Amino acid sequence: MLQLQTTDDDALVSGNGRKRIVLEKSIMAAASEYGSVVLSLENTIYPEEKLRETPSQLDGLSKAIETNLRIVGCEYIQAAGILLKLPQVAMATAQVLYQRYYYSKSFVKYNYEICAMACVFLAAKIEEHPRRIRDVVNVFYHIRRKLNGMPDKVMDYMGSEYFYKKSEVIKAERRILKELGFCVHVKHPHKCIVTYLKILECNDNTELIQKAWNYMNDSLRTDVFMRYTPETIACACIYLSARQLRIGLPSNPPWYEVFDATTKVMERISRTILYLYTIPKVKVEDLEKEIDRIKKILDEKRKKEKELKQSETAQTSTQASPTDSPHNGQKGSPNKSKDLVKQALHKIRENNRDRTNHPDNRDRKKNDEKRERETSRSTDSTRSGSESSSDSTDSSSPRKRSRSPISRSRSSRPSSRPGSPSEDRHYSSSVNSRIEKAREKAGITFKKRSDYRRSRSRSRSRSPVRSRHRDGYRRDERRRSRDRDRRDDRRRRDYYDRR
């Protein structure tokens, strides 16, 4: 654990400023000791460059449409949270996550409604008020039907639409966690408003507290939480509500300086909150049409870029080797690949000739020729014998007459060359037969494995006790499989009922 050490300079600073200096020093000490990665709640404040050029604007979406989509998504989250009976802290967390996510991803590429569902589902778990994904999907389905003026209808939980939305929400939740680096804790100014008004001795004024609370909830639809700390937002909400209700607050010294706020920052926050009420409401269908139009434009651009890349690669390949291409259209153009193949074949032929001219290979050739002559003589003698036998049996056996051409064709086939694997096979079979004859003469008999197996199988099939046991085992196995299927069906049904 790091121990926070204060110096003489820290004693000069009072209030929150002293705490911040000590915290910064402890963070710097931790960074020097453990590494340069710093995780704190102030990391949620984004730089001006990221807030100015969002991914949606880079994809071609206008700033007005982007702000409208942000407002619509936050309104969906607020309505869904009320129907799901979530606390206001969970709804605020979901809206902040939604705003943060779309500063790193585009509305064109990712559906805002599914992202809003995922933010509600995730925020409910973060704030320890979890809700079932089935309820979240059903509530958003109900809100969408109400906005379109359609009658109430419960979603079919076994239908394809529900399963598609459920899987998309789970994917979107993972994407949000990955994009935000699992830093999803949000510090809200709800408690700050109540504590600050207690310090200012205005906790009895319920109208002021409610007004400041409402302004703070409305500020969630803007980018205020990505620009300023929760303490300054709480001060701005109190400042704006006091101005609206014409309630005086201590000005000498100014009350907001105690909470590390300035008039410039508070006025900027109050202007952004008031500008929210001047934005006219836009239909959700028009926003979705605009997103679809930009998607089509981006798809066309991608197709054109692909075609250009393919044409460039084709041009570079033709420029690199114009003679090697088979479709270049030039008559009589030299083809290097064909020439290389011809040269290789020529070399192989020369090598084969050299091998045949070698004296060892000549002797082998002569031996092979002698063997072929001997085999041809033996085939001729067998052929003549088969012809004589067929002539003698022509009158007596008509069936053999029909088989004689087949036997002739078989005998006319050239026998295998000596030294070939077929001859080795015949030789090995003859050796085996000799060994068996020698065993018989000596009186040595061996029982074959196949005979042994056959006798065992016969004994098994014939014994009534074994067959009875086998049938009982099969019956039990069938019963077990049936019970297993029933149990799985019951579990599946219970799972879907719970979801």
N, C-alpha and C positions, 0 to 999 in steps of 0.2 A: 504494500500500500504506500502511496505517495503522501508525505506529510506536507501540508500547506504552511509555508513559513512566511511571515509578514516582515516587512522592513520599516524603516522610519518614513519612507516616501508614502507607504500605504496608509499610515496614520493620518496624513493630511487629507486624504480623500474620504468622504462620508457616504453612507447609503449604499445604493446599488452599484455605484461607480467603483467603490473599494472592492466589492465582491467580484466585479467583472475583471479588475486588474489582477486580483489574486488567482482567479480562474484561468486567465490567459497565461499567467506565469506557470501555473501547475501544468497546463497543456503543453507549453513549450518545454518544460522539464521532462514531461513524459515523452515528447517527441524526440528529444535528444537522447533519452535513455533507451526507449523501445523502438522507435522508428519514426518516419515522417508522416504516416497515415494518422489523421485526427478525425475521430467521430464524435460529434456533438449535436445538440438540437439546433444550433445556429447554422449548421451545414445546409438546412432547408432553404435558406435565403439564396436565391439565384442571382447571378451577375446580370448586369444590364444588357449585355450582348445576347445572352440566351433568351431574355424576355422580349427583346426587340425583334429578332428574326426567329420565328418558330418554324418547326418542320412543316406545318400545314401551309404556312405562307410560302415556303420554298417550293412546295408542290403545286402552287398556283391558286390556293384558296385565299379569298380576300379577308382582311382583318375583321370587317363587320360580321361576315358569316361565321368566322371562327369564334368571335365573342358570343354570338347568338347560340352556337352549338355548345359552348361552355355553360351558358345560362340554362339552356334546355336540359342538359345533362344533370346539372345541380338541382334543378326543379324536380326532375325524375327521382333523384336520390332522396330529396326531402319528402316527397309524397310517398315513396316506397317505405321510408323509415317510419312515417306516421302510421301507415297501414300495418307494418310489421311490429308496431309498438316498441320501437327502439328508443333509447334515450338520445337527447339532443347531441351529446358528446360523440356518439357513434355516427350520427348523420354528418356532423361537422368533419369528423375524421375521413369519412368516405368522400366528401366533397373536396377536401384538401388533396387526397390521394388522386382523385380524378383530375384536378387542375395540374398537379405536378407531373402526372403521366403524360399529358398532352403537351407539355413543354419539351418533351424528348421524343415523342412520336406524333405522327400525323393523323388528322381526322379522316383523310382520304384513304389511308391504308388500313385503319382499324376502326371498326364499328363503335360509335359512341354509346349506343344503348347496351350492348354486351359489356362494354368497359364499365358503364355505370352499375350494372348488375354485379360484376366482379368486385367493384369497390365497396358496394354495400355488404356483400358476402364476406369480404376480407375485414372491413372495419368492424363488423359485428363480432368477429372473432378477436380482433385486437382489443376492443373495449369490454371483452368478457360478457357479451350478450349474444352468443351465436344463434344463427337462424339456419334452418334447413334450406338447401339449394332449391328444393322443389317449391318452397314458399316464396323465395325471392323471384324465381322465374314466373310463378303464377301471378304475383303482385304486379310485376312489370307488364305482363300480358293484359291484366285487368286495366291498368292505367292507359295503355296504348289503345285499347278498345273504347274506353271512355272518351279519350281525346278525339278519336275518329268518329264519335257519335254512333257506335255500334252497340248492340244489346250485350248484357252481361253473359258470359259463358266461361265455364271452367275448362282449363286446358286438359286435353287427353294425355294422361301420364304414361300411357303405353304407345303413344303416337310418335311419328318420326320427328315432328317439330320440337317436342319436349326434349327428346334425346339429343337432337342437334344443338339446341340452346344450352342444355346442361353441359355438354362437352366443350362448347365454345366458352362458356363462363369459366370453367376449370382452367382452360388454356390461357384465358385472359388474366386470371388471378396469378398464374405462374409468371406470365409476361410482366405484370406490374411489379411483382416482387423482385424479379431479375433486373428490371430497368431501374428501380429505385434502390437497388443494392440492399434489400431487406431492411432499410432504414425507414420504417413505416410509422414510427412513434410520432405523434403530433401533440404539441403543447398548445392548448386552447386558452383564449383570454376570458372564458366564462367566469372562472374563479377570481381572476384579476379584477374584473368589473365590480364584483360584490365586495372584495376586500378593499379596493381603492375608495369606493363610496362609503364604506365603514370608517376609513381613516379620515375622509372629508366630512364625516358626521351627517351623511345624507342617506343613511340606510333606511330611514323611516319613509322617505319619499319613494313610494312604489312606482309612481308614474315615470320618474326619472330612470329608475332601475330597469323597468320594462322597455322603455324607449331605447336605452343604450343596448340592452339585450337584443332587441329587434334589429338595430343597425348592425350589430356584430354578426347576427345570422345572415343578414343580406350581404355583408361584405365577403362571405364565403363564395359568392358567385363571381367575384372579381379576382384579380391577381394580387390583392393586397397581402395575402399570407405568404406569397413567394418573394415579396419585397421588404417587408418590415417584420419586426419581432412582435410576439403576442402582447407584450407590455405596452408598446407604443400604439397598437391597434385598440387596446382597451381604453387608453387615454383619449384617443381620437373619437371613439364612440361616446364616451362620457362628455367630451367637449362639444360634439355635434348635438347630442340630445339636450344638453344644458342651454345651448344657443337656441334650439328650437322651442324649448319650453320657457325660455327667458328666466333661467335660474342663475343667480350669481354664485360664483365660486371664488375662493381666495386668489387674489392677483398680486399681492405684495407681501412676500415673494410669490411668484407664480406656482400654483399647486402641481403642475405637470413636471416641473424641474426635479421634484423629489423622485419621480418615477423614470428619470432619464429620457424625457421626451422634449421636443421642441415645437414651437408654433408652426414652423414651416412644414414639418413632417405631418403634423396633425391636420393642417389645412389641406395638404395634398391627399391624405387618406379620405377626409370628409368629402372632397370634390369627386373622387372616384366612386364613393358610395352614392352620392347624389346623382352622378351621371348615369348610374344604373337605372334610375327611375325614368329617365328621359328616353331610353332605348325602346322603340316600338316593338310590339310582339310580332313574331314571324311564325308562319305555319311550318310545322315540322316537315310536311311533304315537300315544300319549296326548298328547304335546306337539303333534304335527301336527294332531290333532283339535281341540285347544284353539285353535290358530291359525286353523283353518277356521271355527270357531264365531264367533270375534271378527271375522273377515272378513265373514261373513254379517251380523252386527249392524251393522258399519260401512256395508255396502252398503245395508241397509234405511234407515239414517239419511240417507245421501246421497239416496236416492230420495224420502224424505219432505221433505227440504230443497228439492229441485228442485220438487216439487209445490207446496210453500208459496210458493216464489218465483214460480212461474207464476200461482198464484191471486192473489198480491199485485199482480203486474203487470196482470192482468186487471181487478182492482178499481180500481186507480189510473186505468186507461184509461177505464173506465166513469164514474168520478167526474169526470174531467177534461172529457169531452164526452158527456153523456147523450143529447142530441138528435141528435148525429151518428151514433150507433150504429144500424145497420139492424135489429138484433134486440132493441130495447128494449121492444117489445110495446105501445107507446102508439099508439092509433088517431088519425090526423090530426095527428101531431106534425110540426112543420116540419123539413124536412131541408135544411140549409144547402148541402150539396154540390149537390143537385139544382137549387136556386134559382140558384146561381152558374153552373151549366152552361146553364140556360135564358137567363140574362142575357147570357152570352157568345154564344150562338147568335143571339139577337135583335140584338146589336150587329153581328155578321157580316152578317146579312141586310140591315140598314140601310146598311152600307158598300157592299154589292153593288148595292143600289138606287141609291145616289148615283153609283156608277160608271157604271151603265147610262144614267142621265139626263144624264150629261155630254155636250156637243155632239160631241166627238171620237168617243166611243163610238157615238153615234147614226149617224154617217157610216159607221163600220166595219160596223155592223149592216146598213145598207142595201146596202153592197157585197157582204157575205156572202150576203144574200138573192138578189141578182142572179145571183151565181155558182151558187147552188143551183138557181135556175130553169133556167139554161143547161145545167147537168149533167143535170137531170131530162129536158129536151127531147132531149138526145143519147142518153140511155138509152132513151127511148121509141122513137126512130128505130131504134136497134140492135135493140130487142126485136121491132119490126114486121118488120124485115128477116130476122131469124132465124126468125120464124114462117112467113113466105112460103117461105123456103128449105126448111124442114122439111115444108111441105105439098106442095111440088113433088117431094121425094125420098121421100115416104112409100111409094110403090108399088115403087120400084127398089131401095132399100137398107133391109132390115129391121134391120141393125145400128145404123144412124144413128137409126132410130126409137126404139131403146131408149136411145140417148145424148141424145136431144133434151131430155128433162126436166132432165138435169144441166146441159146448156148453157144451158137457159132459166134454171135457178136461178142459174147463174153470172152470166148477163147481167142477171138481175133484181136482183143485189146493187147497192146504191148505190155509185157511184164515189167515190173519195176527194175530200175537199174541197179546193178550190184553196188553195195555200199550205201544204198539209200535207207531212210528210216523205216520204210515198209519191210525191207529185207531183214533189218535188224529185229523188227517185231516178230517176223516169222521164225527167225533163228531162236529168239528168246522163248517163244512158245514151244518149239521143238525140244529145247533144253529142259523146259518145265515138264513136258510129257515124259521125257527120259527119267527124270528124277522121280516122278510119280511111279513109273514102272519098277524102278529099283526099290522103292519103298514097299511096293506090293510084294515083290519077291522076298524081301527081308521080313515081311510080316508086320511092318510098321504102318499103323493107320492113324490118321488125324481127323478129328471131327471139324467140319467147316464151320465158320462163324455164322453163315446164313442158316445152316441147319439148326444150329443151337438157338438162334433167335426164333426160328419158326416153331421149334418145339416149345419154347417158353411162351410164345403168344398163344399157341394152341391150348397149353395147359391153363393159361389165364382165362381164356374165353370159355373153356369147358367147366372150370370149377364154379359151382353155383354160389359158394360163399363170397368169393371175390367179386363176382358180377353183381351180387346183391349189395355189397358194400359200395361198389363203384356207382351203382344207380342211386343209392342213398346220398352219396357225396354230390352227385350232379344235381339231385333235387334240392339239396340244401344250398348249393351255389346259386341256383336259379332263384330261390327264395331270398337269399341275401342280396342279389343284384336288384330284385324288385323292391325290396325295402330301402336299398340305397337310393334308387331313383325317386321313390316317394319322399324320402327325407330331403333330397336336393330340391325337389319341386316346392316342398313346404318352406324351406329356407329362402328360396328365391322369391316366393310370394310374400313372406314376412319382410324381406329386404325392401321390396318395392312399396309395401304398405308403409314402412317406416320412412322411406324417402319422400 
